[in-house]
Amino acid sequence: MAATQVTRWAGIEGASFHISPAAALLLVLNLLDGLFTLTFLQLEVAEELNPLMRVAYECSPLVFMCSKVSIVSLGLTLLCLHRSLRIAVIDVYHLAFLAHLCLPDGG
């Protein structure tokens, strides 16, 4: 009888971390989006409409880029960890809800 190996990653039984080419592309496109947005904001030819990112940009451009990359990376990490579960979409919903609660006039 063959033994099955149960993996444990970040405290999650049976989890494994795998980044698909689509996930890697998402990270690259997110970085490019942040760089283009930051450039247009610096040139004052655009304004940030996302309230969370506007607050981050008002703090500093570095906070803006770190927030943008971190939020997408965290969401993608959760999806990669839970890719076999149907409930993975709920993780992203919870992140969006928590971000809404963190807004100065949200919640």
N, C-alpha and C positions, 0 to 999 in steps of 0.2 A: 504494500500500500504506500503510495507516494505521499510524503508530507507536504502540506502547503505552508508557504512562508507568509506570515502576516507581518506587514510592515507597519511601523509606527513613525509618523512624522508630525512634529509640532503638536503632539498629544492627541493625534487623531488616528484611531485604529484603522488599518487597511488603507491608509492614504499613501499616495505616491505623488511625487511632483514631476510633471511633464509639461514642457512648453512646446506647443505646436508651432509650426511656421506662421500660422495665422496670429497666434498670440505674440510672437516676436515682431511681426509686422505691425500689430496694434501698438506695441511699445515704441517702435520707431516713428510711426505716424503721429503718436501722441507727443513725442519729443519735437517733431517738426512743427506740429500745430502750436505748441508752446513757444517755440522760437519765432515763428511767423507772427503770432499774436503779440508777443513781447516787442518785436520790431515795430509793428504797426502802432502799438500803444506808445512806444517811445517817440515815434515820429508824429504822434497825435493825429493820425489819419483814421483812427478807429477808437472805439471805447468798449470796455469790457461790460457785457450785459449780464453775465453770470454773477450773482451777488456774492457768492463765496469767493470766487476768483478775483472779483473787484476789491474786496477787503484785503486779500492776499497781496494784490498788486499795490494797493495803497500803503501797505507796510514796506515793501521793497520788491524790486524785480526778482531778487534771489528767493524771497519767500514765495512769490508767485510761481516760479519754475519748480521749486522744491515741492510745493503743494500739489501742483498739477501732476508731476511725475509720481509723487507718492500716492495720491488718491487712485490713479489709474492702476499703478503697480499693485497696490493692496487689493483692489477689486479683482484684478487678473490673477493674483496669487490665490485668493479664495476660490475663484472659479477653477483654477488648475488643480487645487487640492481636492475639490469636491466635484470634479467633472463627471464622475460616475453616478452622482446623486441627482435626482430630479429637483431636490430642494435647493440646489446651488443658486438659482435665481433669487431666492429669498435672501441670501447673504448680501447680494448687491442691493436689494431693496432696503435692507437694514442699514447699510452704509449710507445710502442716499438719505434715509430718514434721519440718521444721526447727524449728517452734514447739515440738514435743514434745521435741526435743533440748535446747532452751533452758530447759526447766523445771528447777528445782533438783533434784528427785528423778527426773527423766526420763532417757531415754537409757540 
